[in-house]
Amino acid sequence: MTDTLVPAPLRQAAPLADGTDAEARPVFAEQRRWLGLTATGWQKILAPIAIGLIVLALWEFIVRQAGIPYYILPGPLRIFTTLIADWGTLSGSLWITLQITGLALLAAVLVGGALSILFTQSKWLEYSLFPYAIVLQVTPIVAIAPLIIIWVNDTLLSLLICAWIVAFFPILSNTILGLNSADHNLINLFQLYGASRWQMLRYLRLPAALPYFLGGLRISGGLALIGAVVAEFVAGSGGTASGLAFRILEAGYQLKIPRMFAALAMVSGAGIVIFLVLSLISHLLLRRWHESAIRREN
C-alpha cells in the first residue's frame, strides 16, 4: 500500500521504526481528546434522562397495574396533564417563590461576601462574630421562622429573611476558606514588593477565593429555594401572592393530589435549573485558568 492511499492524519500518526513517534502522539492525543469529550458530554446528558424516563415509565406501569387511585398516588401522565391544566395558577406561585429565592441568594452573596472579606482582613472581627454565624446556621429555620414572621409585619420580607438565613452560611464559610487559601509563597512575594493590603486582596486573595465562592454559591442556590419553601409552609399565607408551598398545602387540604405532585415537580425542576445555571456560571468563570474546569490534555 502506498502512502497516497493512507489518510494524512494516519500517516502522521504512524510510529517510526525506532519508536520515536513524538510528532504522532499530539495528533492522536488531540483526536482522542475530542472524541472522548464528545462521548462524555453526551453521557452526562443522556444517562440521567434515560434513568428518569425508565423510572417514570415504571411508576406509570405500577400505578396502572395495581389500580392505585389517583387521589393516593397519581401517575406521571396525570401529573403532567394537571400541570398543564393548572399552569396559570401554579406558574404565578412559582414566580413568587423564585423571586424570594433570587433575592435571598443575592442578599446572601452581598452580605456573606462582604463579611468574609472583613473577617479575613481583621482576625479579631472573625474571632468575635464567626461563632454567631455558626449559631445562626445550626439553628433550624423551622424553629425560628414563626418568630420572624411575627416580628416582621411584611410577609414577603419575613420569607426573604428566612431564606437568606439558610443560604448565607455556605457563602460565608467557603469564601473565608478561599481567601485564606492563597499561596503563602505568593503572599510573601507580594509583601516583598511592598504591595498594599488592597492590592494583595484584589490581585491574589480574591482570585484564589473565586472557586471556593462559586462552590458555596451552588450550595446556597438550592438552600435559598429550600428556605423559601419552608418559610412559605410556616407562613401559610394565601391570596394572589402565594408561593408554591401554599399551593401544595392547599392541594393537600382539598385532596387534589395530582396538583400537589405537579407543584412538587415544579419545585424540584426549579431547583435543578438553579443548580445548572450556577454551575454554568462557575464553568464560564473558571474554564480558562482553574484546574477544576480546565480540560485535560491526556
Backbone bond lengths (Angstrom), bond angles and torsions (degrees), N, CA, C in turn:
res aa  C-N    CA-C-N  psi(-1)  N-CA   C-N-CA  omega(-1)  CA-C   N-CA-C  phi
1 M - - - 1.467 - - 1.533 108.17 -
2 T 1.281 116.11 129.26 1.454 119.52 179.81 1.508 110.20 -83.21
3 D 1.345 114.55 164.26 1.454 119.09 -179.62 1.513 112.44 -67.74
4 T 1.349 117.87 -21.75 1.457 119.47 -178.65 1.508 111.95 -70.17
5 L 1.353 117.71 -21.37 1.457 120.63 179.10 1.513 112.63 -86.98
6 V 1.303 117.73 -7.47 1.460 121.80 -178.69 1.519 109.11 -98.92
7 P 1.332 118.39 128.65 1.468 119.77 178.71 1.516 110.99 -56.02
8 A 1.341 114.63 149.68 1.461 120.42 -176.49 1.517 112.94 -58.16
9 P 1.369 120.66 -44.85 1.466 119.23 179.86 1.513 112.45 -59.09
10 L 1.373 117.20 -37.02 1.452 119.32 -178.82 1.516 110.96 -73.29
11 R 1.342 117.11 -34.03 1.459 118.69 176.56 1.520 110.86 -64.40
12 Q 1.338 116.54 -38.17 1.453 120.01 178.04 1.519 111.26 -68.43
13 A 1.334 116.29 -33.27 1.455 119.92 -174.58 1.507 113.13 -84.58
14 A 1.342 119.18 -8.62 1.462 121.04 -176.45 1.514 109.57 -66.93
15 P 1.345 118.67 129.40 1.458 120.74 179.94 1.515 110.73 -70.93
16 L 1.326 114.36 147.62 1.451 119.89 177.55 1.514 110.51 -78.88
17 A 1.339 115.38 164.87 1.461 119.51 -176.82 1.518 111.64 -64.34
18 D 1.327 117.60 -35.90 1.455 119.70 -178.58 1.515 113.14 -86.87
19 G 1.370 117.16 5.97 1.459 121.20 176.71 1.512 114.72 85.17
20 T 1.312 119.67 3.82 1.461 122.43 -179.40 1.522 108.28 -87.62
21 D 1.350 116.42 85.24 1.471 121.40 -178.84 1.523 109.76 -111.06
22 A 1.312 117.11 43.83 1.472 120.61 -177.00 1.519 111.88 -63.17
23 E 1.350 116.90 -35.47 1.459 118.73 -179.48 1.515 111.75 -78.24
24 A 1.330 116.89 -26.41 1.461 119.64 -177.25 1.518 111.33 -76.64
25 R 1.317 116.75 -33.94 1.460 119.49 -174.95 1.525 113.35 -60.66
26 P 1.343 119.96 -44.17 1.470 118.31 177.51 1.515 113.79 -60.37
27 V 1.367 116.61 -34.41 1.466 119.13 -179.13 1.517 110.86 -65.12
28 F 1.346 116.55 -51.74 1.460 119.88 -179.84 1.523 111.19 -68.24
29 A 1.322 117.32 -34.46 1.468 119.76 178.62 1.517 110.65 -62.29
30 E 1.340 115.90 -41.54 1.456 119.23 178.79 1.527 111.22 -65.15
31 Q 1.362 116.43 -41.32 1.463 119.17 179.45 1.521 111.02 -65.59
32 R 1.339 117.06 -45.03 1.466 119.92 179.85 1.515 110.71 -64.11
33 R 1.340 116.59 -39.58 1.466 119.33 -180.00 1.524 111.10 -62.74
34 W 1.342 116.16 -45.13 1.465 119.59 -178.78 1.522 111.07 -64.10
35 L 1.338 116.47 -46.76 1.466 120.10 -179.54 1.522 110.89 -65.87
36 G 1.328 116.71 -40.98 1.463 119.56 -179.38 1.510 112.25 -64.23
37 L 1.321 116.82 -41.77 1.464 119.62 179.72 1.515 110.55 -66.21
38 T 1.329 116.40 -38.45 1.455 118.78 178.79 1.531 111.08 -63.73
39 A 1.336 115.90 -45.05 1.461 119.15 179.23 1.518 111.12 -63.94
40 T 1.331 117.27 -42.20 1.462 120.55 179.80 1.521 110.97 -63.90
41 G 1.339 116.07 -40.21 1.460 118.88 179.33 1.516 112.28 -62.62
42 W 1.339 116.56 -43.37 1.461 119.74 177.76 1.520 111.39 -66.22
43 Q 1.317 117.54 -36.54 1.465 120.38 178.28 1.524 110.83 -63.01
44 K 1.318 116.48 -40.72 1.456 119.64 -179.72 1.519 111.74 -64.01
45 I 1.319 116.77 -29.40 1.468 120.18 -178.44 1.521 111.50 -88.67
46 L 1.329 115.86 -47.94 1.461 119.93 -172.03 1.524 112.74 -77.55
47 A 1.332 118.18 -34.20 1.468 119.73 -176.07 1.521 112.40 -61.61
48 P 1.339 120.51 -52.02 1.468 118.47 179.06 1.527 113.46 -66.31
49 I 1.352 116.74 -32.88 1.464 119.09 177.88 1.523 110.12 -64.71
50 A 1.334 116.51 -43.40 1.466 120.28 -179.86 1.529 110.90 -63.19
51 I 1.327 117.50 -44.50 1.464 120.67 179.06 1.527 110.53 -62.96
52 G 1.340 116.42 -41.45 1.463 119.38 179.01 1.518 112.56 -63.29
53 L 1.327 116.94 -42.83 1.470 120.24 178.94 1.528 111.04 -64.80
54 I 1.325 116.89 -38.58 1.470 119.87 178.63 1.525 110.40 -64.26
55 V 1.330 117.03 -43.53 1.475 120.51 179.93 1.521 110.93 -64.48
56 L 1.339 117.00 -42.80 1.465 119.86 179.72 1.526 111.15 -65.40
57 A 1.324 117.11 -41.38 1.469 119.92 178.39 1.518 111.06 -64.35
58 L 1.321 117.31 -41.40 1.461 120.68 177.54 1.522 111.32 -64.95
59 W 1.320 116.57 -39.61 1.464 121.84 177.21 1.531 109.98 -60.45
60 E 1.322 116.84 -49.24 1.464 120.77 -179.52 1.525 110.82 -62.62
61 F 1.331 117.08 -40.06 1.466 120.89 179.93 1.527 111.16 -63.59
62 I 1.323 117.76 -44.88 1.464 121.22 -178.56 1.517 110.61 -64.84
63 V 1.337 116.89 -42.85 1.463 120.20 -179.53 1.522 110.71 -61.83
64 R 1.328 116.76 -42.99 1.465 119.73 -178.23 1.531 111.62 -71.56
65 Q 1.328 116.98 -42.97 1.459 120.13 -177.30 1.532 111.99 -69.37
66 A 1.324 117.20 -37.96 1.462 120.67 -179.51 1.519 112.61 -83.40
67 G 1.322 117.46 -10.34 1.461 120.55 -179.46 1.524 113.19 64.79
68 I 1.307 117.23 37.12 1.471 121.26 -179.27 1.527 108.51 -72.15
69 P 1.323 118.00 128.24 1.475 119.90 179.15 1.526 110.85 -62.84
70 Y 1.324 115.49 147.30 1.464 119.64 -176.98 1.518 111.94 -67.71
71 Y 1.353 118.01 -22.78 1.461 119.37 179.19 1.528 111.72 -80.82
72 I 1.321 117.60 -0.74 1.467 121.53 172.31 1.531 109.72 -107.75
73 L 1.321 116.43 -52.59 1.467 120.82 177.12 1.515 108.77 -147.02
74 P 1.322 117.60 100.83 1.464 119.44 178.43 1.519 110.98 -76.48
75 G 1.318 114.94 154.34 1.457 120.39 176.50 1.516 111.48 -81.67
76 P 1.325 117.32 164.68 1.470 120.49 -179.88 1.527 113.66 -58.59
77 L 1.340 117.54 -35.69 1.464 119.09 179.86 1.521 111.46 -65.35
78 R 1.327 117.47 -42.76 1.466 120.57 178.25 1.529 110.59 -66.02
79 I 1.324 116.88 -38.30 1.464 119.86 177.56 1.519 110.11 -63.29
80 F 1.327 116.80 -41.03 1.459 120.49 -179.71 1.527 111.18 -65.25
81 T 1.331 116.95 -44.07 1.466 119.42 178.78 1.524 111.22 -65.52
82 T 1.339 117.30 -35.72 1.465 120.32 176.77 1.517 110.81 -66.69
83 L 1.321 115.91 -38.93 1.462 119.69 178.27 1.524 111.25 -61.18
84 I 1.327 116.23 -40.27 1.465 119.58 178.60 1.528 110.49 -69.41
85 A 1.337 116.70 -42.42 1.463 119.89 -177.33 1.520 112.25 -66.80
86 D 1.344 117.69 -37.26 1.460 121.81 -177.14 1.519 112.55 -101.59
87 W 1.317 116.48 19.38 1.466 119.44 -175.65 1.524 111.89 -60.55
88 G 1.310 117.92 -36.79 1.457 120.39 -178.38 1.525 112.45 -58.70
89 T 1.328 116.66 -43.70 1.464 120.59 179.91 1.519 111.87 -77.41
90 L 1.324 116.98 -45.66 1.456 120.58 -174.92 1.529 112.06 -69.95
91 S 1.310 118.03 -34.63 1.463 119.48 -179.90 1.526 111.32 -66.34
92 G 1.341 117.02 -37.92 1.460 119.41 175.78 1.518 112.07 -63.14
93 S 1.328 116.84 -41.34 1.460 120.49 177.24 1.528 111.16 -67.13
94 L 1.330 116.59 -37.36 1.458 119.69 176.80 1.525 110.85 -61.70
95 W 1.311 116.73 -40.38 1.462 119.95 179.49 1.525 111.01 -63.49
96 I 1.341 118.20 -39.59 1.467 121.16 177.34 1.527 110.27 -62.18
97 T 1.330 116.98 -45.78 1.463 120.67 -179.89 1.527 111.12 -64.04
98 L 1.329 117.57 -40.67 1.459 120.46 179.60 1.521 111.84 -68.32
99 Q 1.321 117.49 -33.78 1.453 120.02 175.96 1.525 110.98 -62.17
100 I 1.323 116.23 -47.41 1.464 120.61 179.00 1.530 110.14 -62.18
101 T 1.336 116.39 -42.63 1.468 120.60 179.74 1.518 111.27 -62.60
102 G 1.322 117.12 -46.99 1.464 120.58 -178.56 1.519 112.60 -63.99
103 L 1.328 116.86 -43.35 1.469 119.82 179.71 1.532 110.74 -67.06
104 A 1.332 116.82 -39.19 1.462 119.72 178.25 1.523 110.92 -65.03
105 L 1.328 117.37 -40.87 1.458 120.42 178.64 1.524 111.08 -66.00
106 L 1.322 117.15 -40.20 1.461 120.76 177.49 1.523 111.28 -63.34
107 A 1.324 116.42 -43.99 1.466 119.67 177.60 1.527 111.25 -64.05
108 A 1.326 116.96 -37.88 1.463 120.28 178.44 1.526 110.91 -64.98
109 V 1.331 116.83 -39.68 1.463 120.45 178.48 1.527 110.60 -64.83
110 L 1.318 116.97 -46.51 1.461 120.37 -177.29 1.524 111.68 -66.71
111 V 1.332 116.55 -51.91 1.462 119.95 -177.16 1.529 111.01 -70.05
112 G 1.342 116.43 -46.25 1.456 119.43 -179.52 1.515 112.66 -63.71
113 G 1.334 117.22 -41.91 1.458 119.82 178.54 1.512 112.60 -65.79
114 A 1.338 116.75 -43.27 1.466 120.00 -179.94 1.526 111.50 -64.94
115 L 1.336 116.72 -43.31 1.461 119.46 179.92 1.527 111.98 -66.94
116 S 1.313 116.85 -37.12 1.464 119.26 179.30 1.524 110.80 -63.73
117 I 1.326 117.35 -38.69 1.468 120.38 177.02 1.523 110.62 -66.46
118 L 1.333 116.76 -43.11 1.461 119.87 178.07 1.523 111.24 -63.03
119 F 1.325 116.76 -40.10 1.467 119.87 -178.45 1.527 111.56 -65.52
120 T 1.326 116.52 -39.17 1.462 118.37 -179.56 1.527 112.08 -75.01
121 Q 1.320 117.58 -23.10 1.451 120.41 177.00 1.520 112.64 -83.65
122 S 1.312 116.59 -22.44 1.466 121.13 179.56 1.523 108.35 -136.48
123 K 1.323 116.33 105.16 1.455 120.59 -179.40 1.533 111.41 -66.00
124 W 1.307 117.60 -34.37 1.462 119.48 177.99 1.522 110.65 -62.50
125 L 1.329 116.65 -38.43 1.465 120.18 177.41 1.519 110.62 -66.50
126 E 1.312 116.97 -39.49 1.464 120.12 177.97 1.526 111.14 -64.84
127 Y 1.335 116.75 -46.19 1.454 120.07 -179.65 1.522 111.66 -63.32
128 S 1.326 117.18 -29.22 1.467 120.64 -176.05 1.517 112.81 -82.81
129 L 1.343 117.48 -37.08 1.467 120.19 -170.46 1.523 114.36 -108.09
130 F 1.322 118.21 -25.70 1.469 119.50 -176.38 1.527 113.03 -60.75
131 P 1.347 120.08 -37.77 1.477 118.28 176.88 1.522 113.53 -58.79
132 Y 1.330 117.15 -32.85 1.460 119.27 178.70 1.525 111.54 -72.31
133 A 1.328 116.73 -30.30 1.467 119.44 173.22 1.519 110.63 -65.11
134 I 1.340 116.25 -36.49 1.466 119.97 177.09 1.523 110.16 -66.03
135 V 1.337 116.61 -42.94 1.468 120.26 177.88 1.526 110.30 -59.63
136 L 1.329 116.40 -41.85 1.468 120.09 178.94 1.517 111.44 -64.00
137 Q 1.335 117.40 -33.87 1.448 121.05 -178.55 1.524 112.08 -74.11
138 V 1.332 117.50 -41.93 1.465 120.24 -174.16 1.521 112.47 -81.78
139 T 1.322 118.50 -10.39 1.461 120.96 176.90 1.523 109.38 -77.09
140 P 1.318 119.33 123.59 1.479 120.64 -178.71 1.525 111.20 -60.34
141 I 1.315 114.93 131.23 1.459 119.39 -178.66 1.515 111.43 -65.69
142 V 1.339 116.89 -27.57 1.465 120.06 178.78 1.527 110.54 -64.25
143 A 1.340 116.26 -30.88 1.468 120.06 -177.53 1.522 112.22 -76.48
144 I 1.321 117.65 -34.12 1.466 119.75 -175.47 1.525 112.82 -100.93
145 A 1.336 117.95 -12.77 1.463 119.94 -179.95 1.530 112.57 -59.38
146 P 1.356 120.51 -42.16 1.468 118.42 177.95 1.524 112.98 -60.79
147 L 1.331 117.62 -36.84 1.463 120.13 178.60 1.522 110.97 -66.39
148 I 1.330 115.89 -42.85 1.467 119.05 179.60 1.526 110.67 -62.84
149 I 1.318 116.40 -40.86 1.466 120.24 -179.99 1.525 110.66 -65.75
150 I 1.338 117.09 -35.27 1.464 120.45 178.27 1.529 111.21 -71.25
151 W 1.323 116.98 -43.17 1.458 120.77 -176.25 1.524 112.92 -72.43
152 V 1.343 116.68 -32.55 1.465 120.68 -178.53 1.526 108.19 -99.99
153 N 1.308 115.67 124.45 1.467 119.13 -176.63 1.529 112.18 -73.23
154 D 1.325 116.78 -31.28 1.463 121.00 -178.00 1.529 109.35 -82.12
155 T 1.327 117.10 122.69 1.464 120.85 -177.54 1.518 112.09 -65.10
156 L 1.341 117.48 -47.21 1.460 120.32 -178.96 1.526 111.33 -63.09
157 L 1.329 117.00 -38.04 1.455 119.64 178.41 1.520 111.44 -66.21
158 S 1.312 117.13 -39.77 1.465 119.76 177.96 1.527 111.16 -65.48
159 L 1.326 117.43 -39.20 1.463 120.33 175.96 1.521 111.16 -64.22
160 L 1.319 116.19 -38.83 1.456 120.78 178.78 1.528 111.12 -64.28
161 I 1.319 117.55 -41.27 1.466 121.05 179.01 1.528 110.46 -64.00
162 C 1.307 116.84 -42.55 1.468 120.05 179.48 1.527 111.35 -62.81
163 A 1.317 116.52 -44.44 1.462 119.45 179.05 1.522 111.11 -66.65
164 W 1.328 117.39 -36.20 1.466 120.59 178.79 1.529 111.71 -65.19
165 I 1.309 117.36 -39.43 1.463 120.87 179.87 1.529 110.69 -59.62
166 V 1.316 116.39 -40.24 1.469 120.27 -179.16 1.525 111.26 -70.85
167 A 1.333 117.10 -37.86 1.466 121.30 -173.83 1.521 113.43 -87.74
168 F 1.307 118.06 -10.31 1.463 121.16 -170.14 1.526 113.53 -73.89
169 F 1.330 117.62 -45.33 1.463 120.75 -168.30 1.526 114.23 -67.28
170 P 1.344 121.49 -42.14 1.470 118.70 179.63 1.518 113.72 -57.59
171 I 1.323 117.37 -38.27 1.460 119.39 178.63 1.523 110.40 -68.55
172 L 1.318 116.51 -42.30 1.464 120.13 179.47 1.530 111.52 -61.65
173 S 1.316 117.03 -52.42 1.460 120.14 -175.31 1.523 111.74 -67.88
174 N 1.336 118.12 -42.18 1.462 120.22 -179.46 1.523 111.96 -66.87
175 T 1.329 116.96 -39.47 1.463 119.62 -179.65 1.520 111.12 -68.81
176 I 1.323 117.56 -39.11 1.466 120.06 176.00 1.527 110.04 -61.37
177 L 1.329 116.49 -43.55 1.463 120.02 177.58 1.522 111.46 -60.56
178 G 1.324 117.01 -41.42 1.456 120.02 179.27 1.519 112.89 -67.82
179 L 1.318 117.19 -41.13 1.465 120.20 179.19 1.524 111.73 -65.07
180 N 1.316 116.08 -31.33 1.462 120.11 178.82 1.525 112.86 -86.72
181 S 1.339 117.53 -1.36 1.462 121.12 -176.57 1.521 113.16 -99.07
182 A 1.324 117.20 8.92 1.461 118.98 177.44 1.527 110.13 -63.42
183 D 1.320 115.91 144.91 1.464 121.89 -178.07 1.534 110.00 -58.89
184 H 1.327 116.60 125.92 1.459 120.53 -178.67 1.526 111.74 -64.99
185 N 1.309 117.18 -32.64 1.461 119.68 177.15 1.530 111.38 -64.47
186 L 1.333 115.62 -39.44 1.462 118.89 176.95 1.520 111.09 -69.07
187 I 1.325 116.92 -35.67 1.462 119.49 175.94 1.519 110.49 -61.66
188 N 1.323 116.27 -44.00 1.462 119.62 177.61 1.522 111.47 -63.06
189 L 1.345 116.40 -37.01 1.456 119.92 178.28 1.530 111.01 -65.15
190 F 1.317 116.63 -43.44 1.464 120.05 177.62 1.518 110.45 -61.18
191 Q 1.327 116.86 -42.96 1.464 120.11 179.34 1.526 111.43 -65.72
192 L 1.337 116.43 -35.86 1.452 120.65 178.90 1.523 111.71 -62.37
193 Y 1.334 115.99 -37.77 1.456 120.41 179.74 1.532 112.69 -87.87
194 G 1.314 116.87 7.69 1.461 120.52 174.41 1.510 114.65 74.31
195 A 1.317 118.21 30.18 1.466 120.86 178.99 1.526 109.92 -69.49
196 S 1.322 115.58 143.26 1.463 120.58 177.44 1.524 110.10 -77.25
197 R 1.316 116.23 169.37 1.464 120.40 178.97 1.523 110.19 -63.82
198 W 1.325 116.86 -36.76 1.456 120.25 178.56 1.533 110.82 -65.80
199 Q 1.338 117.16 -42.98 1.463 120.07 178.25 1.529 111.34 -64.47
200 M 1.319 116.69 -40.35 1.459 119.59 178.66 1.523 110.85 -65.94
201 L 1.336 116.16 -37.49 1.463 119.90 178.36 1.519 111.07 -67.43
202 R 1.323 116.32 -43.93 1.460 120.35 -174.39 1.520 112.50 -73.07
203 Y 1.310 117.46 -43.40 1.456 120.63 -171.47 1.520 114.06 -97.70
204 L 1.325 118.07 -12.12 1.459 119.46 -177.24 1.527 112.51 -125.24
205 R 1.314 116.84 -58.47 1.463 119.52 -172.16 1.532 112.37 -70.84
206 L 1.323 118.34 -43.10 1.462 119.97 -179.25 1.533 112.71 -64.90
207 P 1.347 119.64 -45.59 1.477 117.66 174.49 1.519 113.25 -61.04
208 A 1.338 117.07 -37.17 1.463 119.12 178.66 1.521 111.60 -67.17
209 A 1.334 116.96 -30.40 1.465 120.86 -177.39 1.518 113.24 -85.64
210 L 1.331 118.33 -12.87 1.465 120.37 -174.51 1.528 113.05 -58.64
211 P 1.345 120.83 -47.07 1.478 118.48 178.82 1.524 112.77 -61.14
212 Y 1.324 117.36 -38.00 1.463 120.65 178.52 1.526 111.04 -67.01
213 F 1.324 115.80 -41.93 1.467 120.46 177.70 1.523 111.10 -60.70
214 L 1.331 116.81 -44.32 1.458 120.00 -178.92 1.529 111.41 -67.42
215 G 1.338 117.16 -34.02 1.458 119.52 174.12 1.520 111.73 -63.63
216 G 1.326 116.65 -43.62 1.456 119.74 175.22 1.512 112.89 -64.94
217 L 1.343 116.72 -32.89 1.461 120.40 179.20 1.523 111.40 -65.00
218 R 1.329 117.30 -40.68 1.467 120.23 178.31 1.536 110.77 -63.86
219 I 1.319 116.20 -38.20 1.467 118.85 177.52 1.521 110.41 -68.05
220 S 1.313 116.91 -44.35 1.461 121.18 -176.06 1.521 112.33 -67.78
221 G 1.340 117.60 -27.47 1.461 119.41 178.21 1.515 111.91 -61.08
222 G 1.337 116.94 -47.35 1.462 119.98 176.98 1.510 112.58 -68.77
223 L 1.344 117.19 -37.22 1.466 120.01 -179.87 1.525 111.49 -67.72
224 A 1.318 117.23 -34.07 1.467 119.60 177.42 1.525 110.75 -63.63
225 L 1.331 116.87 -40.80 1.467 120.19 176.40 1.521 110.99 -64.10
226 I 1.338 116.65 -43.37 1.466 119.78 178.32 1.524 110.82 -62.34
227 G 1.330 116.99 -43.63 1.453 120.16 179.04 1.516 112.37 -62.45
228 A 1.335 116.76 -39.92 1.460 119.71 178.43 1.527 111.54 -64.30
229 V 1.335 117.00 -42.90 1.464 120.98 -179.23 1.525 110.73 -66.91
230 V 1.340 117.00 -44.04 1.464 119.99 179.40 1.519 110.52 -62.82
231 A 1.324 117.51 -42.90 1.461 120.29 178.97 1.524 111.37 -63.77
232 E 1.329 116.91 -37.00 1.466 119.58 177.00 1.524 111.05 -66.15
233 F 1.334 117.13 -37.34 1.467 119.68 175.65 1.518 110.91 -60.21
234 V 1.332 116.05 -43.87 1.459 119.84 -178.19 1.523 110.82 -69.48
235 A 1.332 116.36 -42.56 1.467 119.41 -178.16 1.523 111.10 -67.51
236 G 1.333 116.48 -44.61 1.456 120.49 178.49 1.510 113.98 59.98
237 S 1.344 117.26 35.12 1.462 120.82 -177.42 1.515 109.99 -85.56
238 G 1.322 116.31 135.87 1.453 121.15 178.96 1.508 111.35 -101.28
239 G 1.319 115.93 -165.61 1.447 120.62 179.39 1.513 112.09 97.01
240 T 1.315 115.13 -167.40 1.464 120.54 -176.05 1.523 112.02 -74.13
241 A 1.340 117.60 -22.84 1.470 121.11 -178.41 1.518 111.34 -96.88
242 S 1.319 117.71 39.37 1.457 122.10 -177.47 1.517 109.74 -98.07
243 G 1.346 115.51 138.25 1.445 120.60 177.81 1.516 111.96 -85.54
244 L 1.312 114.92 -175.10 1.462 120.47 -177.38 1.520 112.06 -66.57
245 A 1.336 117.38 -30.68 1.464 118.97 179.98 1.520 111.07 -61.81
246 F 1.322 116.87 -41.42 1.471 119.06 177.58 1.522 111.10 -65.79
247 R 1.335 117.84 -36.41 1.467 119.78 178.16 1.523 110.55 -65.42
248 I 1.339 117.28 -33.88 1.459 120.22 176.24 1.520 110.36 -66.27
249 L 1.334 116.77 -45.17 1.467 120.18 177.79 1.525 110.90 -62.83
250 E 1.317 116.20 -43.25 1.458 121.02 -179.67 1.523 111.16 -61.36
251 A 1.339 116.80 -44.65 1.460 120.38 179.24 1.524 110.95 -65.57
252 G 1.326 117.24 -35.48 1.463 119.62 177.66 1.510 112.32 -66.54
253 Y 1.325 117.38 -41.38 1.468 120.55 178.71 1.528 111.27 -64.82
254 Q 1.328 116.60 -35.23 1.459 121.20 -178.70 1.529 113.22 -91.25
255 L 1.331 116.90 4.72 1.468 123.15 -178.79 1.524 112.40 56.86
256 K 1.328 116.28 33.56 1.467 121.40 173.88 1.533 107.33 -94.55
257 I 1.321 114.59 73.44 1.456 120.47 -172.33 1.531 112.17 -64.60
258 P 1.332 120.40 -39.98 1.471 118.57 176.02 1.525 112.88 -58.38
259 R 1.318 116.41 -37.57 1.462 119.37 177.91 1.523 110.87 -68.08
260 M 1.316 117.27 -36.33 1.456 120.65 176.95 1.527 110.28 -62.38
261 F 1.335 116.13 -45.44 1.458 119.25 178.68 1.526 111.19 -65.28
262 A 1.320 117.26 -35.01 1.466 119.68 177.67 1.521 110.90 -64.03
263 A 1.333 116.97 -42.08 1.464 120.09 177.21 1.523 111.17 -65.72
264 L 1.328 116.95 -39.45 1.463 120.39 176.74 1.527 111.20 -62.50
265 A 1.320 116.47 -40.15 1.464 120.66 178.02 1.526 110.77 -63.20
266 M 1.321 117.03 -37.23 1.463 120.40 178.69 1.522 110.68 -67.60
267 V 1.334 117.55 -39.28 1.469 120.36 177.21 1.524 110.47 -62.89
268 S 1.339 116.20 -46.93 1.465 119.91 179.41 1.522 111.23 -63.15
269 G 1.328 116.87 -43.00 1.457 119.92 178.44 1.523 112.29 -62.62
270 A 1.335 116.43 -39.59 1.462 119.75 177.80 1.527 110.66 -63.31
271 G 1.335 116.88 -40.99 1.460 119.90 177.93 1.517 112.46 -62.87
272 I 1.325 116.69 -40.28 1.467 120.34 178.80 1.524 110.75 -65.29
273 V 1.327 116.63 -43.05 1.466 120.52 179.68 1.531 110.45 -63.28
274 I 1.331 117.21 -42.25 1.465 120.34 178.93 1.522 110.40 -60.34
275 F 1.329 116.16 -45.35 1.465 119.37 -179.72 1.522 110.99 -63.74
276 L 1.328 118.22 -42.77 1.460 120.75 -179.40 1.525 111.60 -65.37
277 V 1.327 116.99 -40.44 1.470 119.85 179.15 1.525 110.69 -64.38
278 L 1.329 117.03 -45.23 1.464 120.11 179.51 1.525 111.42 -67.11
279 S 1.335 117.40 -34.81 1.458 120.25 175.82 1.527 111.10 -66.06
280 L 1.330 116.91 -38.25 1.462 120.43 177.18 1.524 111.07 -64.70
281 I 1.329 116.19 -43.10 1.462 119.73 177.31 1.525 110.73 -60.43
282 S 1.331 115.99 -43.46 1.460 120.04 178.45 1.529 111.15 -61.34
283 H 1.317 116.47 -43.19 1.470 119.90 -179.64 1.524 111.21 -64.30
284 L 1.323 117.35 -42.10 1.458 120.15 -178.62 1.526 112.01 -66.04
285 L 1.328 116.91 -32.72 1.461 119.97 -179.08 1.524 113.00 -80.98
286 L 1.325 117.16 -23.09 1.464 119.76 -173.59 1.521 114.07 -111.18
287 R 1.320 118.38 -10.30 1.463 120.58 -166.90 1.529 113.30 -65.48
288 R 1.323 118.71 -22.46 1.461 120.24 -174.83 1.522 113.89 -95.58
289 W 1.341 117.87 -9.59 1.458 116.28 -173.55 1.520 115.06 -143.81
290 H 1.332 119.74 -23.21 1.462 119.06 -175.21 1.522 110.66 -97.07
291 E 1.336 115.26 144.25 1.459 120.86 -175.49 1.521 113.33 -63.04
292 S 1.323 117.72 -28.66 1.458 120.27 -178.12 1.520 112.73 -70.55
293 A 1.330 118.14 -19.79 1.471 121.81 -177.00 1.513 113.88 -115.85
294 I 1.330 118.11 -14.44 1.460 120.18 179.73 1.524 110.31 -74.07
295 R 1.310 116.75 134.83 1.467 120.74 178.78 1.520 110.22 -72.74
296 R 1.303 115.00 137.41 1.461 119.61 178.51 1.519 110.82 -70.65
297 E 1.316 115.87 144.84 1.462 121.12 179.03 1.527 112.53 -86.20
298 N 1.339 117.74 -12.49 1.470 119.77 -179.77 1.508 109.57 -142.29
